[in-house]
Amino acid sequence: MKHFFGLSFEVLYQVVALIVIVILVHAAYVGIVRPRGDAILAQQAAALQLDKSAAPERSIYVLIYDWEQEAAIILALWALAIMGFKWVMILRQRALLGRDFIPLAEGVRILPDDTRELARQVQALPEPQRRALLPRALLAGLQRFQTTRSVQDVATAVHAYCEAEGERQESELAMIRYIAWAIPSIGFLGTVRGIGDALSQAHQAIEGDIFGVTRSLGVAFNSTLIALLVSLLLMFILHQLQLLQERFILDAEEYCEEKLTQRLHAT
């Protein structure tokens, strides 16, 4: 993978994506969400002054008004951007499954002396393709067969290569899992803050002004509601990405078995 200023392209992409998302989401909150939310809250306060039994109308601008919801949305969009990047990378590697990296006629066997030329063909691929899992696994199998002349060793090497790639992809999902855990936690922070504010305004409710208490309780429940909804969506997409990765690893190992291991013939 390409490096810029000592950082891999993926890390640089994640940093830039986070900065862009923070700017765009905060701009949307400053320019749209909070002005409209303030207007709606002012209308609700005026309505309660006239009629204590008036039920405030629920609005999306009030539901996502507070900083906890803003933080949850920023983290969710960042996680989606990271998963989108990984999704594209996996789809690009899956596209290689349709290519024949070992172009031999049906029934032709691969002897140990043939591996050097076949390995050169794989090594001659463009760098982005050569660094993909499938060419690397095939190259590792060819080199192992050239060295050991054992079909079983080739199968073991290819399996180990694919298994290691699967573990690497799994470990790279750690940041997304942390974000999926952090979003509900932020929602619970909003719940604690809202309940605390409501308790601090209990004396106003006793005097007849209940808007402050209802607004604070709204913060408590709205932050948790938005955080849980966002987390549910995020976890669903994460599991779909994980499923795509696991299927790719299995398909890549099956490709190596069909195109390489079954064609080997030790003399």
Buried (B, 14 or more C-beta within 10 A) or exposed (E): EEEEEEEEEBEBBBEEBBEEBBEEBBEBBEEEBBEBBEEBBEEBBEBBEEEEEEEBEEBEBBBBBBBBBBBBBBBBBBBBBBBBBBBEBBEEBBEBEEEEBBEEEEEEEBBBEBBEEBBEBBEEBEEEBEEBBBBBBBBBBBBBBBEBBBBEBBBBBBBEBBEEBBEEBEEEBEEBBEBBEBBBEBBBBBBEBBBEBBEEBEEEBEEEBBBBBBBBBBBBBBBBBBBBBBBEEBBEBBEEBBEBBEEBBEBBBEBBBEBBBEBBEBE
